[in-house]
Amino acid sequence: MKVSGATFVRNAVIYQYPIIESIKSLLPLCDEIIVNIGKSDDNTKEIILSVRSEKIKIIEEEWDIALRKNGLILSQQSNIAIENCTGNWIFYLQADEVIHENDYEKIYNAMKGYKDNLQVDGLVFDYIHFYGSAWTYQDARNWYKQEVRIIRNNGQIRSYGDAQGFRLLDGKKPNAKLTGAKIYHYGWARPFTIMKNKMINFDKLWHDDNYISQKYKDETLVDCFRDLDNLKVFTETHPNVVYENKELLNLGNLLFIITKREKYLKNRTIRECLKGISKRVPIGVYKGFKLIY
């Protein structure tokens, strides 16, 4: 069994993507890792080269601005990395996703166990979405709970839409099995200023300049962390590689988000309370895959 890792990234330093931690967490399970680096305004390539491993294979791409709609550039860049993989399985991680060493055995056993079962298109992971800090996470139904992150390398499965999940070439959702393992998603664990700049930049992948200029005409009003009803405190352990990242684990981020939530809870209306309760009802949760048994 050969396993390929696949990821893509651009401006990892400017927007504080934990891409090094993401890649390092993949290394023990992969025979190769394809890293698609978009043309960046920082030293993204250099920091990836600092990870000394012959498994890492870098390709460089210029992002197609014509795809500045609905986040399609993200799936396009994901698929470029995927197309360069040579393994039986492709373990796709986004630049802000990390896996825990405690789950390596589960993941390996799932890949090995389903390798010859051609009905299985992909393998599903549970998600922990850190929000505001690496010590607080979301527990609301409007945040996806699971997603496919390992796909069969048969040329029939593609990254879809804004690259959250996958589709078969005929447009159907992939058949998938559970791994019982977790993805630790740090995309919303950045400091406020970094998160604001990242949000504005990311919106440009969905909307034109006129929309952006109207939405962000007063950047002092930008509020990155508004979804505060269902935050929980993280009391488990992070992946070992994450403990090397002092910026990510900065307790100042925790103080900021806890203070913000306390003010929010003090001032929210009854309507907002009801909205928070409704988010906890587990109905209508979106799934980008079909579980098979």
C-alpha positions in Angstrom: 0.0 0.0 0.0 1.3 3.4 -1.0 -0.1 6.6 0.6 0.3 10.1 -0.9 -0.3 13.2 1.1 -1.6 16.3 -0.7 -2.0 19.9 0.3 -1.9 23.4 -1.1 -1.0 26.8 0.5 -0.3 30.4 -0.3 0.9 33.2 1.9 1.3 30.8 4.9 3.4 33.2 6.9 1.3 36.3 6.4 -1.9 34.5 7.5 -0.2 32.2 10.0 -1.3 28.9 8.5 0.1 26.0 10.5 1.3 24.3 7.3 4.5 23.0 8.9 2.5 21.3 11.6 0.1 19.9 9.1 2.8 18.5 6.9 4.7 17.0 9.8 1.6 15.3 11.1 1.2 13.6 7.7 4.8 12.4 7.3 4.5 9.2 9.4 1.6 7.9 7.4 2.7 9.0 3.9 5.2 7.7 1.3 5.1 11.1 -0.4 3.6 14.5 0.2 2.7 16.7 -2.7 2.7 20.4 -1.6 1.2 22.8 -4.2 2.6 26.3 -3.4 0.8 29.3 -4.9 2.8 32.4 -5.7 3.2 34.1 -2.4 4.1 37.5 -0.9 6.2 35.9 1.9 8.6 33.1 2.4 6.1 30.2 2.3 8.3 28.1 0.1 11.3 28.5 2.3 9.5 27.4 5.5 8.2 24.3 3.8 11.7 23.5 2.5 12.9 23.8 6.2 11.0 20.5 6.8 13.8 18.1 5.9 12.2 15.1 4.3 12.7 13.4 0.9 9.0 12.6 1.0 8.0 16.2 0.3 7.6 17.1 -3.4 6.9 20.8 -4.2 5.0 22.1 -7.2 4.5 25.8 -7.8 1.4 27.3 -9.4 0.1 30.7 -10.4 -3.5 31.2 -9.2 -6.0 31.8 -11.9 -7.8 35.1 -11.0 -10.5 34.2 -13.5 -11.8 31.6 -11.0 -12.5 34.4 -8.5 -16.0 33.1 -7.8 -17.5 30.8 -5.2 -14.0 29.8 -3.9 -13.5 27.6 -7.0 -9.8 28.4 -7.1 -9.4 26.4 -3.9 -10.7 23.2 -5.4 -8.7 23.8 -8.5 -5.5 24.1 -6.6 -6.4 21.1 -4.5 -6.9 19.0 -7.6 -3.5 20.1 -9.0 -1.9 18.6 -5.9 -4.1 15.5 -6.1 -3.3 14.9 -9.8 0.4 14.6 -8.9 -0.1 11.9 -6.3 1.0 8.3 -7.1 -0.3 6.4 -4.1 -3.2 4.0 -3.7 -4.7 6.4 -1.2 -4.5 10.2 -1.2 -4.5 11.8 2.3 -5.6 15.4 1.6 -5.1 18.0 4.4 -5.7 21.7 4.1 -3.0 24.0 5.4 -4.8 24.7 8.7 -5.6 21.0 9.4 -3.5 18.7 11.6 -3.9 15.1 12.7 -3.1 13.6 16.1 -0.5 10.9 16.5 -2.9 9.1 18.8 -5.0 8.4 15.7 -2.2 7.0 13.4 -3.1 3.4 14.1 -6.8 4.0 13.4 -6.1 5.8 10.1 -3.5 3.2 8.9 -5.9 0.3 9.7 -8.7 2.0 7.9 -6.6 2.5 4.8 -5.2 -1.0 4.9 -8.6 -2.6 5.6 -10.5 -0.9 2.8 -7.7 -0.8 0.2 -9.2 -3.6 -1.8 -12.8 -2.7 -1.2 -13.5 -0.7 -4.4 -16.9 0.3 -3.1 -15.2 2.7 -0.7 -14.3 6.0 -2.3 -13.1 7.8 0.8 -12.5 7.8 4.5 -14.3 10.2 6.9 -12.8 12.1 9.9 -14.5 13.8 12.8 -13.7 17.5 13.2 -12.7 19.8 16.0 -13.0 23.4 14.8 -10.9 25.7 17.1 -12.4 29.2 17.2 -10.8 32.4 18.5 -8.0 30.4 20.1 -6.5 26.9 20.2 -8.2 26.4 23.6 -11.8 27.0 22.5 -13.8 25.2 19.8 -17.2 25.3 18.1 -20.0 23.0 19.1 -22.8 24.2 16.8 -24.6 22.4 14.0 -23.7 25.0 11.4 -20.1 23.8 11.6 -19.6 20.6 9.7 -18.9 17.7 12.0 -17.3 15.3 9.6 -15.7 15.3 6.2 -13.7 13.0 3.8 -10.0 13.5 3.9 -8.6 10.3 2.4 -9.7 9.4 -1.1 -9.0 6.5 -3.4 -6.5 7.4 -6.2 -8.5 6.2 -9.2 -8.9 9.4 -11.1 -12.7 9.4 -10.4 -12.8 11.7 -7.3 -12.2 15.4 -7.4 -12.0 18.2 -4.9 -15.3 20.1 -5.1 -16.6 23.7 -4.8 -14.5 25.6 -2.3 -12.5 22.4 -1.4 -14.4 21.5 1.7 -15.2 18.0 0.3 -15.2 15.8 -2.8 -17.4 14.6 -5.6 -17.2 11.8 -8.1 -16.8 12.8 -11.8 -20.6 12.1 -12.3 -21.4 14.7 -9.5 -22.4 12.1 -6.9 -21.1 12.1 -3.3 -18.4 9.6 -2.6 -19.2 6.4 -0.7 -17.3 6.5 2.5 -16.4 4.7 5.7 -15.6 6.2 9.1 -12.1 6.2 10.5 -12.9 7.2 14.1 -10.0 9.7 13.8 -10.1 13.4 14.1 -9.0 16.5 12.1 -7.8 19.3 14.3 -8.9 22.4 12.4 -7.1 25.6 13.4 -8.4 27.9 10.6 -10.2 30.2 13.1 -7.6 30.1 15.9 -5.7 33.1 14.6 -5.3 36.4 16.5 -8.0 39.0 15.6 -5.9 41.2 13.3 -4.5 38.2 11.3 -8.0 36.7 11.1 -9.5 39.9 9.8 -6.9 40.3 7.1 -7.3 36.6 6.1 -11.1 37.0 6.0 -10.9 40.0 3.7 -8.4 38.3 1.4 -10.5 35.1 1.3 -13.7 37.0 0.4 -11.9 38.0 -2.7 -12.0 34.4 -3.9 -15.8 34.5 -3.8 -16.7 38.1 -4.8 -15.7 40.9 -7.1 -13.9 44.2 -6.2 -17.2 46.2 -5.9 -18.6 43.7 -3.3 -15.3 43.8 -1.4 -15.1 47.6 -1.3 -18.7 47.9 -0.1 -18.4 45.2 2.6 -15.1 46.4 4.0 -15.4 50.1 3.4 -15.0 50.6 7.2 -12.5 47.8 8.3 -12.9 49.0 11.9 -16.4 47.4 11.9 -15.1 44.0 10.7 -15.9 41.3 13.4 -14.3 38.0 12.7 -15.6 36.2 15.8 -19.3 36.5 15.9 -20.4 32.9 16.4 -20.1 32.8 20.2 -23.2 30.9 21.3 -21.7 27.4 21.3 -18.1 27.7 22.3 -16.6 25.1 24.5 -13.2 24.9 26.3 -10.7 22.4 24.8 -9.4 20.2 27.6 -7.8 17.4 25.6 -4.3 17.3 24.1 -3.2 18.9 20.8 -1.1 16.9 18.3 2.5 16.9 19.5 3.7 19.0 16.5 1.3 21.8 17.5 3.1 22.3 20.8 6.0 23.7 18.8 3.9 26.6 17.6 3.9 29.3 20.2 1.8 31.7 18.1 -0.9 29.2 17.7 -1.1 28.3 21.4 -0.8 31.9 22.6 -2.9 32.3 25.7 -3.5 35.9 24.8 -5.9 34.6 22.1 -7.8 32.7 24.7 -8.1 35.8 26.9 -9.4 37.8 23.9 -12.1 35.3 22.9 -13.3 34.6 26.5 -13.6 38.4 27.2 -15.4 38.9 23.9 -17.8 36.0 24.7 -18.5 37.3 28.2 -19.5 40.7 26.8 -21.6 39.0 24.1 -23.5 36.9 26.6 -24.1 39.9 28.8 -25.6 41.9 26.0 -27.4 39.4 23.8 -31.1 39.6 23.3 -33.7 36.8 23.9 -33.9 36.3 20.1 -30.1 35.6 20.1 -30.5 33.2 22.9 -33.2 31.3 20.9 -30.9 31.3 17.9 -28.1 29.8 20.0 -30.5 27.0 21.2 -31.6 26.2 17.7 -28.0 25.7 16.6 -27.7 22.9 19.1 -30.5 20.9 17.5 -28.8 18.3 15.4 -31.1 18.3 12.4 -30.3 19.1 8.7 -26.5 18.7 9.2 -24.8 18.9 5.8 -22.8 15.9 4.7 -20.6 15.8 1.6 -20.4 12.0 1.4 -22.6 8.9 1.7 -21.7 6.5 4.5 -21.9 2.8 3.6 -22.1 -0.1 6.0 
